[in-house]
Each structure stands twice: as C-alpha cells, then as structure tokens.
C-alpha cells in the first residue's frame, strides 16, 4: 500500500463510530497471531491524533517494515468487509447485493431450486427500493435459472421476464439520460458558477435541447420524477430564474409527502429541502424559508436510525448554511458571528469532510458574515482561505468575488499601501478566468482612482456614483449573481449615510418583509 493509501487506512479508521470499531474487534478476535497483528495495528492507528506512519513502525517493534505494506492492505480490506456486514441490516441495497451473491453461490453448486427460492424472496424485497440496476441483475439470474427450473407455465414465465426486462431497460434509459445531463451540468456549474452572459446561456440551452427528449412526465416513476425535477431546477438555477427554481423545488419536496415508502430516498429529500431553501432565500419568502429551515433543523437534531455519515454531513452543512442565509436575509450579522464562534471547533472538523465546492461557498459566506459585522480582520482570514486555495478551477465566480471583497476589506482597514498590489493581482486573475465583467470593472476602477488626498465630500460623491452604477447592474439577469451574500450596494449606502451596514440591511429587510406580507 502506497503512502497515500496508508493515509486512506488512517482516515477510514477515524471515520468509524465506536460501535463499528467494537464490531470490527469482535469479528477479528479469534486469538490467532495474524488476527492479533491486525488488531494491534488498528488500535495504533486509532489512537493517533495525526497520521504518522514512521511513529507507528518505531513504537511497534513487531512490525516488519518489508511486510508493512501488505499488512496495511489486508487491514484495509478487513475493515471494509466488517463495515459491509455491520451496515447490511440498515442498508437494503447492500443486503440485496449480498443475497444476489448467495444466489450465484447456490447456482454454481447446482442447487438451482434453492437459488430460485432465494431469488423470489429478493425479487419481492427489491421492488420496494426501486433500484433498477439491481432489479436487472436479479432478472439476469432468473433468465440463467430458467433452463434448470422448468415447469408447465414456462412460456408464461419467459414472457413475463422479457416484459419486465424491457420495462426496466426503458426506465434505465431515461434515468441514464437524466443523470448524464445532470453530471454534465454540475461539472460546468462547479467550474464557473452561474451563467456570466448570453454566450453561457446559449451554451446551456443547447445542451438541454440536444440531450433532453420530450417525455410524458406524469408516467414517470418516483425516482424518474425526482431526477426530472432536479434537472429542471439545475437549468433554471444556472440562468437565475429563481421563481422556476422555487416551483421545481416545491414539486421535489411535495413528491415525498405524496409517495409512500419514499424513505429509501432520504438523501434526495434533504437535497430537495436545500434547493427549496435556496430559492426561498433568493426570493425573500421569509415565512416559508424559516418554516422549511425548521424542518431541516429538526432532521439534523434527531439521530434518525439508519442515517449514515454522508447524510449526517449533508444535514450539518445544509442546516448551518441556511442558518447563515437567514442572517443575511435579516441583516443579523452579529447573531451570525455569535453562532460561528459557538460552533467554530465543530465546524473545522466538518470542513475536512465536505467537498471542495461546499467548502469554498462556506468560506465565502463566513467571510461576508464577519464583514457585515464589521470584523474585517476575521473576514480577511476566511477570504485568504479561498484566495490561497489550490482549487482555483472550482467555482471561479466565488474566487473572483472573494478577491473583490478582499479589496474592499483592505479599504475598510485603511490598508491603502497594499490596495494597488491587490488591484493588479485581482485584475490578472479575472482576465485569466475570463471573468472581468462590468461589476468587477466598476469596483476596480473605483478603488484605483481613490487618492490619499481626496476630501470626505469627494469620497461620498464617489460612493454615490458607484452605488448608482451597481443599482443598474443588480437588475441585470447576468450581473445580479455578484450580489449574492455580499450586499455591496448596502455597504456603499452605509458609507454615504455613515451608518453600520448591518443597520442598513436590517431596515431594508423589514421593508421587504412588510411588502411580502402585504402581497
């Protein structure tokens, strides 16, 4: 096992719950010399606060360095087998795959009747999960068993199997088209973020027109409808048509309330809640947002049976991300910062487990919360985690906006001596990423033209000029993406009126909420 794989072994062990570690030890405690070696290495890695392979070898003299690679590889495999057994009772798909393996074992031993009896049990169980791939695998074994389990109704059985296979293949074809399109769109979004102009929109539209057939959606299964809603939602999110995003997110979540046995897709349910919350926050649907967020928080609070680590991380990520969004909506930056300080240790431990895209967005939100609170040095700390990131090809829009907010933060701190350097650096980055649009140009020009000798009245006039330019941009379908999380117009108004930006946004929030309640 390579050094990277050694690190994988360590992180796998660290991901295990106490009950899973206990189960592994019980399963591997036969007392044999080989088993004791695996357990000793398991304990040694489990006790380390930070991975250090050299220290493991140094402190465990029984380890032969020449055989260490094989020892780690076997331990890694043993842990995976143990986790598979441990989770089989709570994960229906894992359990069914194991049953299919048993069908093959019985078949290979010419125990055809036993193999068929087990297959019929599996066939009943598999229909509840709607896993088409596994259903097709079971049908394959039913075809294999046909010549060995002949009966009077053999032709009827063949016709039924063929009809089932055709139906599943037709559904799988639709699922593959939808998931392929989803993966392609997601790859574009992870690179650039929201569309930046007409050319981007035409590109996305072309992908849709070429790959998405006209289907009768009402005939779709539960899983197909979910994928259809997800695709439509992704498209409208890309082009920032948030009323349509809201409509499809609402259909997505409502589908679970209308469908029995939908618990198999619990992860998709919380993804739907996340999308609904995104749309509600963008459309300032205050009451709906906080009602939906309560549903999500309740799910995160209760340790539901069968919830795996992946779903727990999603619940944590979505719950706090939308709590931050709520603070942005209401202008409650001080409350947001208090929450951050309360969960900071836990937050750092989760950051290592979330994907790079979610990490970048989280850093940006946290930086904007600190900025809104007036804690500019803390804001810089989080902005620098984005700017210094090696993953600059992920969400290029977030990288661009982080650099703009970084410039404004240095302006607030009075760091005029470094602003010229950061303007040049930001300008080069935006050119490289083809993201030098009107929003960025206005701000760079504004900061570049500020001189140390400018009078207070002249500075106020410059603030007003930039505000008027940006108000027009905020109405543009392509440029409005720049105003997510960082409300630069409110910041400019705070400078003009000499009031904290938090007060400006709170006042606007109350006004918008009042209008929303009246409509």
RODRENVO-825517 format. One record per residue (C-alpha): residue in one letter; x, y, z. Coordinates in steps of 0.5 Angstrom, whole numbers, m for minus. Layout:
BEGIN
[A [X Y Z]]
...
% end
This chain:
BEGIN
[X [0 0 0]]
[X [3 7 m2]]
[X [4 13 3]]
[X [m3 16 0]]
[X [m6 9 1]]
[X [m4 9 8]]
[X [m7 16 10]]
[X [m13 13 7]]
[X [m13 7 12]]
[X [m12 12 18]]
[X [m18 16 15]]
[X [m22 10 14]]
[X [m21 8 22]]
[X [m22 15 24]]
[X [m29 15 21]]
[X [m31 9 24]]
[X [m36 10 30]]
[X [m35 7 37]]
[X [m40 1 35]]
[X [m37 0 29]]
[X [m30 m1 32]]
[X [m33 m5 37]]
[X [m36 m10 32]]
[X [m29 m10 28]]
[X [m25 m12 34]]
[X [m31 m18 36]]
[X [m30 m20 29]]
[X [m23 m21 29]]
[X [m21 m23 36]]
[X [m20 m30 34]]
[X [m14 m30 38]]
[X [m9 m32 32]]
[X [m2 m29 31]]
[X [m5 m26 25]]
[X [m11 m23 28]]
[X [m8 m20 34]]
[X [m3 m16 29]]
[X [m9 m13 25]]
[X [m12 m11 32]]
[X [m5 m8 34]]
[X [m4 m4 28]]
[X [m12 m2 28]]
[X [m11 0 35]]
[X [m4 4 34]]
[X [m8 8 28]]
[X [m14 9 32]]
[X [m10 12 38]]
[X [m6 17 33]]
[X [m8 24 34]]
[X [m5 26 27]]
[X [m3 21 22]]
[X [5 19 23]]
[X [7 12 20]]
[X [14 13 22]]
[X [12 13 29]]
[X [8 7 28]]
[X [13 3 26]]
[X [18 6 31]]
[X [13 4 37]]
[X [11 m3 35]]
[X [17 m7 34]]
[X [14 m13 32]]
[X [12 m10 25]]
[X [17 m12 20]]
[X [18 m6 15]]
[X [18 m10 9]]
[X [11 m13 10]]
[X [8 m7 13]]
[X [5 m5 6]]
[X [1 m12 6]]
[X [m1 m11 13]]
[X [m4 m5 12]]
[X [m7 m7 5]]
[X [m10 m13 9]]
[X [m13 m9 15]]
[X [m16 m4 10]]
[X [m20 m10 7]]
[X [m22 m13 13]]
[X [m25 m6 16]]
[X [m29 m5 9]]
[X [m31 m13 10]]
[X [m33 m11 17]]
[X [m37 m5 15]]
[X [m41 m8 10]]
[X [m43 m13 15]]
[X [m45 m8 20]]
[X [m49 m4 15]]
[X [m52 m9 12]]
[X [m58 m9 16]]
[X [m60 m2 16]]
[X [m58 m1 8]]
[X [m62 m5 4]]
[X [m58 m5 m3]]
[X [m52 m8 1]]
[X [m56 m13 4]]
[X [m59 m15 m3]]
[X [m53 m15 m7]]
[X [m50 m20 m1]]
[X [m57 m24 m3]]
[X [m55 m24 m10]]
[X [m48 m26 m9]]
[X [m51 m32 m5]]
[X [m56 m34 m11]]
[X [m49 m34 m15]]
[X [m46 m39 m10]]
[X [m52 m43 m10]]
[X [m52 m43 m17]]
[X [m45 m45 m18]]
[X [m46 m51 m14]]
[X [m52 m53 m18]]
[X [m57 m52 m12]]
[X [m62 m49 m17]]
[X [m68 m50 m13]]
[X [m65 m46 m7]]
[X [m62 m41 m12]]
[X [m69 m40 m15]]
[X [m73 m39 m8]]
[X [m68 m34 m5]]
[X [m69 m30 m12]]
[X [m76 m30 m11]]
[X [m75 m27 m4]]
[X [m70 m22 m7]]
[X [m75 m20 m12]]
[X [m80 m18 m7]]
[X [m75 m14 m3]]
[X [m72 m10 m9]]
[X [m78 m7 m11]]
[X [m79 m3 m5]]
[X [m72 0 m6]]
[X [m74 2 m14]]
[X [m66 0 m15]]
[X [m67 m1 m23]]
[X [m60 m3 m23]]
[X [m61 m9 m18]]
[X [m67 m11 m21]]
[X [m64 m12 m28]]
[X [m59 m16 m24]]
[X [m64 m21 m21]]
[X [m67 m21 m28]]
[X [m61 m24 m31]]
[X [m60 m29 m25]]
[X [m68 m31 m27]]
[X [m66 m32 m34]]
[X [m60 m36 m32]]
[X [m64 m41 m28]]
[X [m70 m42 m33]]
[X [m67 m48 m36]]
[X [m66 m51 m29]]
[X [m73 m50 m26]]
[X [m77 m52 m32]]
[X [m85 m52 m31]]
[X [m92 m52 m34]]
[X [m92 m45 m34]]
[X [m85 m44 m37]]
[X [m87 m40 m43]]
[X [m91 m35 m39]]
[X [m85 m34 m34]]
[X [m81 m33 m40]]
[X [m86 m27 m43]]
[X [m86 m24 m36]]
[X [m79 m24 m35]]
[X [m78 m21 m42]]
[X [m83 m16 m41]]
[X [m80 m14 m34]]
[X [m73 m13 m37]]
[X [m76 m9 m43]]
[X [m80 m4 m38]]
[X [m73 m4 m33]]
[X [m69 m2 m39]]
[X [m73 3 m42]]
[X [m73 6 m35]]
[X [m66 6 m34]]
[X [m65 9 m41]]
[X [m69 15 m38]]
[X [m65 15 m32]]
[X [m58 15 m35]]
[X [m60 21 m40]]
[X [m62 25 m34]]
[X [m56 23 m30]]
[X [m51 24 m35]]
[X [m54 31 m36]]
[X [m54 32 m29]]
[X [m47 31 m29]]
[X [m45 35 m35]]
[X [m49 41 m32]]
[X [m46 40 m25]]
[X [m39 40 m28]]
[X [m40 47 m31]]
[X [m43 50 m25]]
[X [m37 47 m21]]
[X [m32 51 m25]]
[X [m36 57 m27]]
[X [m42 58 m22]]
[X [m48 62 m25]]
[X [m48 64 m32]]
[X [m44 70 m34]]
[X [m47 73 m40]]
[X [m51 71 m46]]
[X [m46 66 m49]]
[X [m46 62 m43]]
[X [m54 62 m43]]
[X [m54 59 m50]]
[X [m49 54 m49]]
[X [m53 51 m43]]
[X [m59 52 m47]]
[X [m56 48 m53]]
[X [m54 42 m48]]
[X [m61 42 m46]]
[X [m64 42 m53]]
[X [m60 37 m55]]
[X [m60 32 m50]]
[X [m67 32 m46]]
[X [m72 29 m50]]
[X [m80 31 m50]]
[X [m83 26 m45]]
[X [m89 25 m41]]
[X [m87 26 m34]]
[X [m94 24 m31]]
[X [m92 17 m33]]
[X [m85 17 m29]]
[X [m83 13 m23]]
[X [m82 17 m17]]
[X [m74 16 m18]]
[X [m75 19 m25]]
[X [m79 25 m23]]
[X [m74 27 m18]]
[X [m69 27 m23]]
[X [m73 31 m28]]
[X [m75 36 m22]]
[X [m67 36 m21]]
[X [m65 37 m28]]
[X [m70 43 m29]]
[X [m68 46 m22]]
[X [m61 46 m24]]
[X [m62 49 m31]]
[X [m67 55 m28]]
[X [m62 56 m22]]
[X [m56 57 m28]]
[X [m60 62 m31]]
[X [m62 65 m24]]
[X [m70 64 m26]]
[X [m71 63 m18]]
[X [m79 63 m19]]
[X [m78 57 m23]]
[X [m73 54 m18]]
[X [m78 55 m13]]
[X [m83 52 m17]]
[X [m79 45 m18]]
[X [m76 45 m11]]
[X [m83 45 m9]]
[X [m85 40 m13]]
[X [m79 36 m11]]
[X [m80 36 m4]]
[X [m88 35 m4]]
[X [m87 29 m8]]
[X [m84 26 m2]]
[X [m91 28 2]]
[X [m95 24 m4]]
[X [m91 18 m4]]
[X [m91 12 1]]
[X [m84 8 2]]
[X [m80 14 0]]
[X [m75 14 6]]
[X [m71 10 1]]
[X [m69 17 m2]]
[X [m68 21 4]]
[X [m62 24 2]]
[X [m65 26 m4]]
[X [m71 29 1]]
[X [m66 33 4]]
[X [m62 36 m2]]
[X [m69 38 m4]]
[X [m70 42 2]]
[X [m64 45 1]]
[X [m66 47 m6]]
[X [m72 50 m3]]
[X [m69 54 2]]
[X [m64 57 m3]]
[X [m70 59 m7]]
[X [m74 62 m1]]
[X [m68 66 1]]
[X [m67 69 m6]]
[X [m74 71 m7]]
[X [m74 73 0]]
[X [m80 69 2]]
[X [m79 70 10]]
[X [m84 66 13]]
[X [m83 60 8]]
[X [m76 60 9]]
[X [m76 60 17]]
[X [m81 54 16]]
[X [m77 50 12]]
[X [m71 51 16]]
[X [m74 49 22]]
[X [m76 42 18]]
[X [m69 41 16]]
[X [m66 43 23]]
[X [m71 38 27]]
[X [m68 33 22]]
[X [m61 35 24]]
[X [m62 35 31]]
[X [m65 28 32]]
[X [m61 22 31]]
[X [m65 18 26]]
[X [m64 11 25]]
[X [m60 9 19]]
[X [m57 15 18]]
[X [m50 15 15]]
[X [m44 19 16]]
[X [m45 22 9]]
[X [m52 24 10]]
[X [m50 27 17]]
[X [m45 31 14]]
[X [m50 34 9]]
[X [m55 35 15]]
[X [m50 39 18]]
[X [m48 43 12]]
[X [m55 45 10]]
[X [m57 47 17]]
[X [m52 52 18]]
[X [m51 54 11]]
[X [m58 56 11]]
[X [m58 59 18]]
[X [m53 64 16]]
[X [m57 65 10]]
[X [m63 67 15]]
[X [m58 72 18]]
[X [m56 75 11]]
[X [m64 76 10]]
[X [m65 79 16]]
[X [m58 83 17]]
[X [m57 80 23]]
[X [m49 79 22]]
[X [m48 80 30]]
[X [m52 74 31]]
[X [m49 70 26]]
[X [m42 72 28]]
[X [m44 69 35]]
[X [m46 63 32]]
[X [m40 62 29]]
[X [m36 63 35]]
[X [m40 58 38]]
[X [m39 52 33]]
[X [m32 54 31]]
[X [m29 48 33]]
[X [m34 43 31]]
[X [m34 47 24]]
[X [m27 46 23]]
[X [m28 38 24]]
[X [m33 38 19]]
[X [m29 42 14]]
[X [m25 37 13]]
[X [m30 32 11]]
[X [m34 37 6]]
[X [m33 37 m2]]
[X [m29 43 m4]]
[X [m34 47 m7]]
[X [m38 47 m1]]
[X [m32 49 3]]
[X [m31 55 m2]]
[X [m38 57 m1]]
[X [m38 56 6]]
[X [m31 60 7]]
[X [m35 66 3]]
[X [m41 66 7]]
[X [m37 66 13]]
[X [m32 72 11]]
[X [m39 76 9]]
[X [m42 75 16]]
[X [m35 78 19]]
[X [m35 83 14]]
[X [m42 85 16]]
[X [m41 85 23]]
[X [m35 90 22]]
[X [m30 85 24]]
[X [m25 86 18]]
[X [m19 82 20]]
[X [m23 76 21]]
[X [m26 77 14]]
[X [m19 77 11]]
[X [m18 71 15]]
[X [m23 67 11]]
[X [m22 71 5]]
[X [m15 69 5]]
[X [m17 61 5]]
[X [m21 62 m1]]
[X [m15 66 m5]]
[X [m10 62 m3]]
[X [m13 55 m4]]
[X [m10 51 m10]]
[X [m17 49 m12]]
[X [m18 55 m17]]
[X [m22 52 m22]]
[X [m27 50 m18]]
[X [m33 56 m17]]
[X [m29 61 m21]]
[X [m34 66 m19]]
[X [m33 65 m12]]
[X [m26 66 m13]]
[X [m27 72 m17]]
[X [m32 75 m12]]
[X [m27 74 m6]]
[X [m22 78 m9]]
[X [m27 84 m10]]
[X [m29 83 m2]]
[X [m22 82 0]]
[X [m20 89 m4]]
[X [m26 93 0]]
[X [m24 90 6]]
[X [m17 92 6]]
[X [m20 99 4]]
[X [m24 99 11]]
[X [m18 97 15]]
[X [m14 103 11]]
[X [m9 99 8]]
[X [m8 103 2]]
[X [m1 101 1]]
[X [m3 94 m1]]
[X [m9 96 m5]]
[X [m5 98 m11]]
[X [m2 91 m11]]
[X [m8 87 m10]]
[X [m12 91 m15]]
[X [m6 89 m20]]
[X [m7 82 m17]]
[X [m14 81 m18]]
[X [m14 84 m25]]
[X [m9 79 m27]]
[X [m14 73 m24]]
[X [m20 76 m27]]
[X [m17 76 m34]]
[X [m14 69 m33]]
[X [m21 67 m31]]
[X [m25 71 m37]]
[X [m29 74 m31]]
[X [m27 81 m32]]
[X [m35 84 m33]]
[X [m38 91 m31]]
[X [m39 89 m24]]
[X [m31 88 m23]]
[X [m29 93 m27]]
[X [m33 99 m23]]
[X [m30 97 m17]]
[X [m23 96 m19]]
[X [m24 103 m22]]
[X [m27 106 m16]]
[X [m21 103 m12]]
[X [m16 105 m17]]
[X [m18 112 m17]]
[X [m18 114 m10]]
[X [m12 118 m8]]
[X [m10 120 m1]]
[X [m11 127 m2]]
[X [m19 126 m3]]
[X [m23 130 1]]
[X [m29 127 5]]
[X [m34 130 1]]
[X [m31 128 m6]]
[X [m31 121 m3]]
[X [m38 121 m1]]
[X [m39 123 m8]]
[X [m35 117 m11]]
[X [m39 112 m6]]
[X [m46 115 m9]]
[X [m43 115 m16]]
[X [m41 107 m15]]
[X [m48 106 m12]]
[X [m52 108 m18]]
[X [m47 104 m23]]
[X [m49 98 m19]]
[X [m56 99 m18]]
[X [m57 99 m25]]
[X [m53 92 m25]]
[X [m57 89 m20]]
[X [m63 89 m24]]
[X [m59 85 m30]]
[X [m60 78 m31]]
[X [m53 76 m32]]
[X [m49 81 m27]]
[X [m54 80 m21]]
[X [m50 74 m19]]
[X [m45 79 m16]]
[X [m50 81 m10]]
[X [m51 74 m7]]
[X [m48 74 0]]
[X [m44 81 0]]
[X [m49 87 m1]]
[X [m44 92 m4]]
[X [m50 97 m5]]
[X [m52 97 2]]
[X [m44 98 4]]
[X [m44 104 0]]
[X [m50 107 3]]
[X [m47 105 10]]
[X [m41 110 8]]
[X [m46 115 5]]
[X [m50 115 11]]
[X [m45 114 16]]
[X [m49 108 19]]
[X [m47 101 20]]
[X [m48 96 14]]
[X [m52 92 19]]
[X [m57 97 21]]
[X [m58 99 13]]
[X [m59 92 11]]
[X [m64 91 17]]
[X [m68 97 15]]
[X [m69 94 8]]
[X [m70 87 11]]
[X [m76 90 15]]
[X [m79 94 9]]
[X [m78 88 4]]
[X [m82 83 9]]
[X [m87 88 10]]
[X [m88 88 3]]
[X [m88 81 2]]
[X [m93 80 8]]
[X [m98 85 5]]
[X [m98 82 m2]]
% end
